[in-house]
């Protein structure tokens, strides 16, 4: 039996409901490949560039604002920015 681990990035994406935002949609909004997004969200990869981190922050906060949720900070993603 596999144990599902939810990273903070996944939790933040799953908060985006009505309508729900898929991994594919978020990857497109960020401007990265679906494979790279999945690696970041699953915790397989925890390091990303400053430009990708900021693109993620902008994409998440745009979606959160549309739903009346509070804005996030880059530090909340739990990624190492290089």
C-alpha positions in Angstrom: 0.0 0.0 0.0 1.5 3.3 -1.1 1.5 6.2 1.3 0.6 9.5 -0.3 2.7 12.5 0.8 1.4 15.9 0.2 4.0 18.6 -0.2 3.1 22.2 0.7 3.2 23.0 -3.0 0.5 20.4 -3.7 -1.5 21.6 -0.7 -1.5 25.1 -2.1 -2.6 23.9 -5.5 -5.4 21.8 -4.1 -6.7 24.9 -2.3 -7.4 26.3 -5.7 -11.0 25.1 -6.2 -14.1 26.4 -8.0 -12.7 25.8 -10.6 -10.0 23.3 -9.7 -6.5 23.9 -11.1 -4.7 20.9 -12.5 -0.9 20.3 -12.4 -1.0 20.7 -16.2 -2.8 24.1 -16.0 -0.4 25.3 -13.3 2.7 24.2 -15.3 1.3 26.2 -18.2 0.7 29.3 -16.1 4.2 29.1 -14.6 5.8 28.5 -18.1 7.5 25.2 -17.2 7.0 21.6 -18.4 4.5 19.4 -16.7 7.3 17.0 -15.8 9.3 19.7 -14.1 6.2 21.0 -12.2 5.3 17.4 -11.1 8.9 16.9 -9.8 8.7 20.2 -7.8 5.2 19.4 -6.5 6.0 15.8 -5.5 9.2 16.9 -3.7 11.4 14.9 -6.1 13.1 18.2 -6.9 13.4 20.9 -4.3 15.7 23.3 -6.1 14.6 25.7 -8.8 15.8 29.0 -10.3 14.8 32.4 -9.1 12.8 33.1 -12.3 10.8 29.9 -12.0 10.2 30.5 -8.3 8.9 33.9 -9.0 6.8 32.7 -12.0 5.2 30.1 -9.6 4.5 32.8 -7.0 2.8 35.0 -9.6 0.8 32.1 -11.0 -0.4 30.9 -7.5 -1.2 34.4 -6.3 -3.1 35.3 -9.4 -5.3 32.2 -8.9 -5.6 32.8 -5.1 -6.6 36.4 -5.6 -9.4 35.3 -8.0 -10.7 33.1 -5.2 -10.4 35.6 -2.4 -7.5 33.7 -0.7 -4.5 35.4 0.9 -1.3 35.9 -1.1 1.7 33.6 -0.6 5.3 34.4 -0.3 8.1 32.5 -2.0 9.4 31.2 1.3 6.1 29.4 1.9 6.8 27.1 -1.1 9.6 25.3 0.8 11.9 25.3 -2.3 15.5 26.2 -2.5 15.9 29.1 -4.9 19.2 29.3 -6.7 
